[in-house]
Amino acid sequence: QVQLVESGGGSVQPGGSLSLSCRASGVDFRAYSMGWYRQVPGKQRELVASMTRDRNTNYGDFVKGRFTLSGDIAGNTVTLQMNSLAPEDTALYYCSLRKFYPPRMFWGEGTQVTGAS
C-alpha cells in the first residue's frame, strides 16, 4: 500500500522561502511520477510541480521560476523548494504519486503553506 509522508510547510512573510519534502513507501511498480499539488477552498487542486524517474519536470504556470522540484524518484523522495512566496501561494499542499499503468493517483495528507501578508 502506497503511503506518502510530507514534511515542511508553515507560515512565511512575502518574499520568504519554504521547503516541502515527501517520502513514499510501499511502491512496488516503476512507472510513476512524484510531485506536489495545491488547493485552496472552493477551487480545484492544481499542479505545482512533478518529476518522472528520468527527471523530466513539469511546473504549474504560476510558478514562474520561483519553485524548484528535486529528488530521487527511484528512492521515492522529492523536495519542493519555494522562493519568493506571495500571499496568493497560501494553500494546502499535497504530495502526489501518479502511477501510469493502470492510472491511479496517491495523495499525502497535505501540509499548509501560508504566505502571510
C-alpha positions as a Markdown table, in Angstrom:
| # | Residue | x | y | z |
|---|---|---|---|---|
| 1 | Gln | 0.0 | 0.0 | 0.0 |
| 2 | Val | 1.5 | 3.3 | -1.1 |
| 3 | Gln | 1.9 | 5.9 | 1.6 |
| 4 | Leu | 3.2 | 9.4 | 1.3 |
| 5 | Val | 4.7 | 11.2 | 4.2 |
| 6 | Glu | 5.1 | 15.0 | 4.0 |
| 7 | Ser | 7.2 | 17.4 | 6.0 |
| 8 | Gly | 7.8 | 21.1 | 5.9 |
| 9 | Gly | 5.4 | 23.9 | 5.3 |
| 10 | Gly | 4.3 | 26.7 | 7.7 |
| 11 | Ser | 4.0 | 30.4 | 7.5 |
| 12 | Val | 6.3 | 32.9 | 5.9 |
| 13 | Gln | 6.4 | 36.6 | 5.1 |
| 14 | Pro | 6.1 | 37.7 | 1.5 |
| 15 | Gly | 9.3 | 37.1 | -0.4 |
| 16 | Gly | 10.3 | 34.3 | 2.0 |
| 17 | Ser | 11.2 | 30.7 | 1.3 |
| 18 | Leu | 9.9 | 27.3 | 2.5 |
| 19 | Ser | 10.8 | 23.7 | 1.6 |
| 20 | Leu | 8.5 | 20.7 | 1.4 |
| 21 | Ser | 9.7 | 17.2 | 1.4 |
| 22 | Cys | 7.9 | 13.9 | 0.7 |
| 23 | Arg | 8.8 | 10.3 | 1.0 |
| 24 | Ala | 6.9 | 7.4 | -0.4 |
| 25 | Ser | 6.7 | 3.9 | 0.8 |
| 26 | Gly | 5.1 | 0.7 | -0.4 |
| 27 | Val | 5.8 | 1.5 | -4.1 |
| 28 | Asp | 6.1 | -1.8 | -5.9 |
| 29 | Phe | 6.0 | -0.5 | -9.5 |
| 30 | Arg | 8.4 | 1.5 | -11.7 |
| 31 | Ala | 6.3 | 3.7 | -14.0 |
| 32 | Tyr | 5.2 | 6.7 | -12.0 |
| 33 | Ser | 6.0 | 10.4 | -11.2 |
| 34 | Met | 6.1 | 12.3 | -7.9 |
| 35 | Gly | 5.4 | 15.9 | -7.1 |
| 36 | Trp | 3.2 | 18.4 | -5.4 |
| 37 | Tyr | -0.3 | 19.9 | -6.0 |
| 38 | Arg | -2.0 | 22.6 | -4.0 |
| 39 | Gln | -5.6 | 23.5 | -3.3 |
| 40 | Val | -7.5 | 26.4 | -1.7 |
| 41 | Pro | -11.1 | 26.2 | -0.5 |
| 42 | Gly | -13.6 | 26.4 | -3.4 |
| 43 | Lys | -11.0 | 25.8 | -6.1 |
| 44 | Gln | -9.7 | 22.7 | -7.9 |
| 45 | Arg | -6.5 | 21.1 | -6.9 |
| 46 | Glu | -3.7 | 22.3 | -9.2 |
| 47 | Leu | -0.3 | 21.1 | -10.2 |
| 48 | Val | 2.7 | 22.8 | -8.6 |
| 49 | Ala | 5.4 | 20.5 | -9.9 |
| 50 | Ser | 6.0 | 16.9 | -10.9 |
| 51 | Met | 9.0 | 14.8 | -11.8 |
| 52 | Thr | 9.5 | 11.5 | -13.6 |
| 53 | Arg | 12.1 | 8.8 | -13.0 |
| 54 | Asp | 14.3 | 10.3 | -15.8 |
| 55 | Arg | 14.0 | 13.7 | -14.1 |
| 56 | Asn | 11.6 | 15.2 | -16.6 |
| 57 | Thr | 10.0 | 18.0 | -14.6 |
| 58 | Asn | 6.8 | 20.0 | -15.1 |
| 59 | Tyr | 5.7 | 23.1 | -13.3 |
| 60 | Gly | 2.4 | 25.0 | -13.0 |
| 61 | Asp | 2.3 | 28.2 | -14.9 |
| 62 | Phe | 2.1 | 30.3 | -11.8 |
| 63 | Val | 5.5 | 29.0 | -10.6 |
| 64 | Lys | 7.4 | 31.3 | -12.9 |
| 65 | Gly | 10.8 | 30.1 | -11.8 |
| 66 | Arg | 10.2 | 30.6 | -8.1 |
| 67 | Phe | 10.0 | 27.0 | -7.1 |
| 68 | Thr | 12.3 | 24.0 | -7.8 |
| 69 | Leu | 11.5 | 20.4 | -7.5 |
| 70 | Ser | 14.3 | 18.0 | -6.8 |
| 71 | Gly | 14.7 | 14.5 | -5.7 |
| 72 | Asp | 15.3 | 10.9 | -6.4 |
| 73 | Ile | 12.2 | 9.1 | -7.9 |
| 74 | Ala | 13.9 | 5.7 | -7.7 |
| 75 | Gly | 14.5 | 6.5 | -4.0 |
| 76 | Asn | 10.9 | 7.7 | -3.6 |
| 77 | Thr | 11.7 | 11.2 | -2.3 |
| 78 | Val | 11.1 | 14.7 | -3.6 |
| 79 | Thr | 11.7 | 18.1 | -2.3 |
| 80 | Leu | 10.0 | 21.3 | -3.3 |
| 81 | Gln | 12.0 | 24.5 | -2.7 |
| 82 | Met | 9.7 | 27.5 | -2.8 |
| 83 | Asn | 11.2 | 31.0 | -3.0 |
| 84 | Ser | 9.7 | 34.4 | -3.4 |
| 85 | Leu | 6.5 | 33.2 | -1.7 |
| 86 | Ala | 3.5 | 35.5 | -2.0 |
| 87 | Pro | 0.1 | 35.6 | -0.2 |
| 88 | Glu | -1.5 | 34.0 | -3.2 |
| 89 | Asp | 0.6 | 30.9 | -2.7 |
| 90 | Thr | -1.3 | 30.2 | 0.5 |
| 91 | Ala | -2.8 | 26.8 | 0.1 |
| 92 | Leu | -2.9 | 23.2 | 1.3 |
| 93 | Tyr | 0.0 | 21.5 | -0.5 |
| 94 | Tyr | -0.3 | 17.8 | -1.2 |
| 95 | Cys | 2.4 | 15.3 | -2.1 |
| 96 | Ser | 1.4 | 13.2 | -5.1 |
| 97 | Leu | 2.4 | 10.0 | -6.7 |
| 98 | Arg | 0.9 | 9.3 | -10.2 |
| 99 | Lys | 1.0 | 5.6 | -11.2 |
| 100 | Phe | 1.0 | 5.4 | -15.0 |
| 101 | Tyr | -0.2 | 1.8 | -15.6 |
| 102 | Pro | -3.1 | 1.5 | -14.7 |
| 103 | Pro | -3.6 | 5.2 | -14.0 |
| 104 | Arg | -4.0 | 6.0 | -10.3 |
| 105 | Met | -3.2 | 8.9 | -8.1 |
| 106 | Phe | -2.0 | 8.6 | -4.5 |
| 107 | Trp | -2.0 | 11.6 | -2.1 |
| 108 | Gly | -0.4 | 12.7 | 1.1 |
| 109 | Glu | -2.5 | 14.2 | 3.9 |
| 110 | Gly | -1.5 | 17.8 | 2.9 |
| 111 | Thr | 0.6 | 20.4 | 4.6 |
| 112 | Gln | -0.4 | 24.1 | 5.0 |
| 113 | Val | 1.7 | 26.8 | 3.4 |
| 114 | Thr | 0.8 | 30.4 | 4.3 |
| 115 | Gly | 2.4 | 33.4 | 2.6 |
| 116 | Ala | 1.3 | 35.9 | 5.2 |
| 117 | Ser | 0.6 | 39.4 | 4.0 |
